């Protein structure tokens, strides 16, 4: 049995839509990383986030069909009174899932920046401080939520004889947690701009990387909207209806964080898609070709100007086929010790193969 209507369809619809997008983008992320053998620490962290994220989804969807978003006037009817307790129970699951999921989601994005920032200490330490701040704050909030009512069952079943803290105390904890998440989101979203601005990438590649890594701003906007509805936690007259928007925007913060964290790793797929589209339509991308291969990732060591160890290093081998035939270009990373044998190369002349042994990229500190 379930109860629907009022604002509950909005809760269910938004949660289901964002859940599908989150899992689809994660699937693309896994495909992109595994096929290019570039699976790294942040990918494991995002994979670990799936478990608490599923708990969050269960709390939101279960709540949408068990009282969250329903007016108190309907819940007061004798046949609907059971949904009053059900809605409060699923809201507690939502709260636990929110705090447990947002830590690894934000950590995955932050760790990606730590890896890109390697060798530039001020950026690395800044991101470590951000990680410590949002991790500690969300763990404290999780502990507070679990101890808000003693025993825990008192949160949805007053008959157990327990006690709960006043509603405004929980609201204050939400304000503090949301404020920390907003600040850390903006720091993480803005950090790629100074980090990559002096790197010698062409303008289009630089803006693409900064844009993909700065998508976390959208997750922060969800937190800002949720902050507006946090006051509804103190609503005593129509509680389950009032917290519907808290659930919607709290879930959106986590889901959008996961989506943008996944999308930020898909640049090789985007590049491949646009290359195929251009070829299919008869256009060439030679004018806009990046100075790096399509599978280039900013995962090398970097540092300050003038330090030989503080430059992005990538060894690339380019093999160009004979122009008399259908021209084929391929770029292979020597880091993977890959080799290519060109059949019949000797018979086509000495200018068919061009090898570029190393690319050194430096940037201003």
Secondary structure by P-SEA (a helix, b strand, c coil): ccccccaaaaaaaaaaaaaaaaaaaaaaaaaaaaaaccccaaaaaaaaaaaaaaaaaaaaaaaaacccccccccccccccaaaaaaaaaaaaaaaaaaaaaaaaaaaaaaaaaaaaaccaaaaaaaaaaaaaaaaaaaaaaaaaaaacccccccccccccccccccaaaaaaaaaaaaaaaaaaaaaaaaccccccccccccaaaaaaaaaaaacaaaaaaaaaaaaaacccccccccccccaaaaaaaaaaaaaaaaaaaaaaaaaaaaaaaaaaaaaaacccccccccccccccccccbbbccccccccbbbbbbbbbccccccbbbbbbbcccbbbbbbcccccccccccccccbbbbbbcc
